[in-house]
Amino acid sequence: MKLIDLSHLLNEEMTVYPGTLHPKFEIIGAVEKDGYAELKMTMVLHTGTHIDAPCHMFKGAKSIDRFPLDKFVGKAIVIPCRDNEEISLEFLQPFEDMIAQIDFILFFTGWQYKWNTPAYFDDSPTPTVEAAKWLTKFNLKGIGFDSFSVDKIISAHVVTSENLPNHHILLGKEILLIENLTNLDKLPEGAFAFQCVPLKIENADGSPIRPIAMLDQ
């Protein structure tokens, strides 16, 4: 089996969503001084490659720790959309038979190549509201992107259900959102095994993850 790491490296200089604090790392134990090494990390849960829980948008909705482990494991496909301005219903419909047989969709927008550059803040292809609603008819566990968000990045300035419609549509149906993926170009056209297990943090509205594609050789 071949394993493909789909996560970005965490460090203090990495790209973060507009308005988000950069992660901070502090050495609080050094082998030469203390006899052991220990690193303190201060970071927002929605940093780097991460997953959103329903309570990220809805008061009283499920947090990450309330989902069983099998919510984060299953079959996935990659849908390339690098040439799209948006991900429309008409674009998705030819994939219907494949979507009906898998648990996760990973959208390859090409934004992974813009990571840690100013261009990553440009609007990437995102689903139309019609397309997002159509996706809720499937038994999807989650959908992911190699970009910041399932909604346009302008939503970072004023957060409302009107400018974060896809967050509300999908998380409202407990379809988890995976953001800032990478290495989607290394994945096959067909279905493959996928896992995106989060940290087990009580009442967490999201979590950093290290998603992995598991390919048969």
C-alpha positions as CSV (number, residue, x, y, z in Angstrom):
1,M,0.0,0.0,0.0
2,K,1.2,3.5,-0.9
3,L,0.4,6.3,1.5
4,I,0.0,9.9,0.3
5,D,0.2,12.7,2.9
6,L,-2.5,15.4,2.0
7,S,-1.5,17.9,4.7
8,H,0.6,21.1,4.8
9,L,3.5,21.5,7.2
10,L,2.6,23.6,10.3
11,N,5.0,26.4,11.1
12,E,4.9,30.1,12.1
13,E,5.2,31.4,8.6
14,M,2.4,29.4,7.0
15,T,-0.6,30.8,5.2
16,V,-3.6,31.4,7.5
17,Y,-7.2,32.5,6.8
18,P,-7.6,36.3,6.9
19,G,-7.9,37.5,10.5
20,T,-6.6,34.2,12.0
21,L,-3.6,34.3,14.4
22,H,-0.5,32.6,13.1
23,P,0.6,29.5,15.0
24,K,3.3,30.1,17.6
25,F,5.9,27.5,18.8
26,E,7.9,28.0,22.0
27,I,10.6,25.7,23.4
28,I,9.8,25.1,27.0
29,G,12.1,22.1,27.4
30,A,15.6,21.5,25.9
31,V,17.6,18.3,26.2
32,E,20.9,20.0,27.1
33,K,19.2,22.2,29.8
34,D,16.3,20.2,31.1
35,G,17.1,16.6,30.1
36,Y,14.1,16.4,27.8
37,A,12.7,18.3,24.8
38,E,9.2,19.9,24.8
39,L,7.6,22.3,22.4
40,K,4.6,24.4,23.2
41,M,2.2,25.2,20.4
42,T,-0.5,27.9,20.4
43,M,-2.8,27.7,17.4
44,V,-6.4,28.2,16.3
45,L,-8.0,24.9,15.5
46,H,-8.9,26.0,11.9
47,T,-5.2,26.4,10.9
48,G,-3.5,24.6,8.1
49,T,-5.0,21.4,6.9
50,H,-8.1,21.0,9.1
51,I,-11.7,19.8,9.4
52,D,-14.8,21.8,10.3
53,A,-17.5,20.5,12.6
54,P,-21.2,21.5,12.5
55,C,-20.8,23.5,15.7
56,H,-18.5,25.8,13.8
57,M,-21.6,27.3,12.3
58,F,-24.5,26.2,14.4
59,K,-25.0,26.7,18.2
60,G,-25.6,23.4,19.9
61,A,-24.6,21.3,16.9
62,K,-22.2,18.4,17.0
63,S,-18.5,19.0,17.9
64,I,-15.7,17.0,16.4
65,D,-15.4,14.7,19.5
66,R,-19.1,13.7,19.2
67,F,-18.6,11.8,15.9
68,P,-17.6,8.2,15.8
69,L,-14.2,7.3,14.3
70,D,-15.8,5.8,11.2
71,K,-17.0,9.3,10.3
72,F,-13.4,10.1,9.3
73,V,-12.6,7.0,7.3
74,G,-13.9,5.8,3.9
75,K,-13.7,5.8,0.2
76,A,-12.9,9.1,-1.6
77,I,-12.6,10.4,-5.2
78,V,-10.8,13.5,-6.5
79,I,-12.8,15.8,-8.8
80,P,-10.5,18.1,-10.8
81,C,-11.9,21.6,-11.2
82,R,-8.8,23.7,-12.0
83,D,-10.3,25.3,-15.1
84,N,-13.6,26.2,-13.4
85,E,-14.7,29.6,-12.1
86,E,-17.3,27.8,-10.0
87,I,-18.4,24.2,-9.3
88,S,-21.9,24.1,-10.8
89,L,-24.5,21.4,-10.6
90,E,-24.1,20.8,-14.3
91,F,-20.4,20.2,-13.8
92,L,-21.0,17.7,-11.0
93,Q,-23.9,15.7,-12.5
94,P,-21.6,13.5,-14.7
95,F,-19.9,12.3,-11.5
96,E,-23.3,11.3,-9.9
97,D,-22.7,7.5,-10.1
98,M,-19.3,7.8,-8.6
99,I,-20.4,10.1,-5.8
100,A,-23.2,7.7,-4.9
101,Q,-20.6,5.0,-4.1
102,I,-18.1,7.0,-2.0
103,D,-17.8,8.8,1.3
104,F,-15.6,11.8,0.5
105,I,-15.1,14.2,-2.4
106,L,-11.8,16.0,-2.7
107,F,-11.9,19.0,-5.1
108,F,-8.7,19.7,-6.8
109,T,-8.8,23.4,-7.6
110,G,-5.0,23.9,-8.1
111,W,-4.8,26.3,-5.1
112,Q,-2.4,23.8,-3.5
113,Y,0.3,25.3,-5.8
114,K,-0.4,28.8,-4.4
115,W,0.1,27.8,-0.8
116,N,2.3,30.4,1.1
117,T,1.9,32.9,-1.7
118,P,-0.4,36.0,-1.9
119,A,-2.3,34.3,-4.7
120,Y,-3.7,31.8,-2.2
121,F,-6.0,34.6,-1.0
122,D,-7.7,34.8,-4.4
123,D,-11.1,33.2,-4.8
124,S,-10.8,29.6,-5.8
125,P,-13.6,27.5,-7.5
126,T,-16.3,26.8,-5.0
127,P,-19.7,25.1,-5.3
128,T,-22.8,27.1,-6.3
129,V,-25.6,27.0,-3.7
130,E,-27.5,24.7,-6.1
131,A,-24.6,22.3,-6.3
132,A,-24.0,22.3,-2.5
133,K,-27.7,21.5,-2.0
134,W,-27.5,18.7,-4.6
135,L,-24.5,17.1,-2.7
136,T,-26.6,16.8,0.4
137,K,-28.7,14.1,-1.2
138,F,-25.8,11.7,-1.1
139,N,-24.5,9.8,2.0
140,L,-21.3,11.9,2.1
141,K,-19.2,12.0,5.3
142,G,-17.2,15.0,4.1
143,I,-15.9,17.1,1.2
144,G,-12.5,18.7,0.9
145,F,-10.6,21.4,-1.0
146,D,-7.0,22.3,-1.6
147,S,-8.0,25.9,-0.8
148,F,-9.2,27.9,2.1
149,S,-12.9,27.3,2.0
150,V,-16.1,25.8,0.5
151,D,-17.3,29.5,0.2
152,K,-15.7,32.5,-1.4
153,I,-12.9,34.1,0.7
154,I,-14.7,37.4,0.9
155,S,-16.8,35.8,3.6
156,A,-13.9,36.3,6.0
157,H,-14.7,40.0,6.3
158,V,-18.3,39.6,7.6
159,V,-19.5,36.2,8.6
160,T,-23.2,35.6,7.9
161,S,-25.3,32.7,6.6
162,E,-25.7,34.8,3.4
163,N,-21.9,34.9,2.6
164,L,-21.2,31.5,4.0
165,P,-24.1,29.6,2.4
166,N,-22.2,26.4,1.6
167,H,-20.9,26.1,5.1
168,H,-24.4,26.3,6.4
169,I,-25.9,23.9,3.8
170,L,-23.3,21.2,4.2
171,L,-22.5,21.4,7.9
172,G,-26.3,21.6,8.5
173,K,-26.4,18.1,7.1
174,E,-23.4,17.0,9.1
175,I,-21.2,16.8,5.9
176,L,-17.8,17.7,7.3
177,L,-15.6,20.2,5.6
178,I,-11.9,19.6,5.0
179,E,-9.8,22.6,4.0
180,N,-6.3,23.4,2.8
181,L,-5.5,19.9,1.4
182,T,-2.4,19.3,-0.8
183,N,-0.9,16.7,-3.1
184,L,-4.3,16.1,-4.7
185,D,-2.4,15.9,-8.0
186,K,-0.8,12.6,-6.8
187,L,-4.1,10.8,-6.5
188,P,-5.8,8.4,-9.0
189,E,-8.9,9.0,-11.0
190,G,-10.9,6.3,-9.3
191,A,-11.9,5.7,-5.7
192,F,-9.3,5.1,-3.0
193,A,-9.1,4.6,0.8
194,F,-9.0,7.9,2.7
195,Q,-8.8,9.0,6.4
196,C,-8.9,12.4,8.0
197,V,-9.0,11.6,11.8
198,P,-9.0,14.8,14.0
199,L,-7.6,15.3,17.4
200,K,-10.0,14.3,20.2
201,I,-10.6,17.7,21.7
202,E,-13.7,18.2,23.8
203,N,-16.3,20.5,22.3
204,A,-14.0,21.3,19.4
205,D,-15.5,23.2,16.4
206,G,-12.7,21.9,14.2
207,S,-9.3,20.3,14.4
208,P,-6.0,20.1,12.6
209,I,-5.7,16.8,10.7
210,R,-3.1,14.8,8.7
211,P,-5.3,13.3,6.0
212,I,-3.9,10.3,4.2
213,A,-4.8,8.6,0.9
214,M,-4.1,4.9,1.0
215,L,-3.5,3.5,-2.5
216,D,-3.2,-0.1,-3.6
217,Q,0.0,-0.9,-5.5
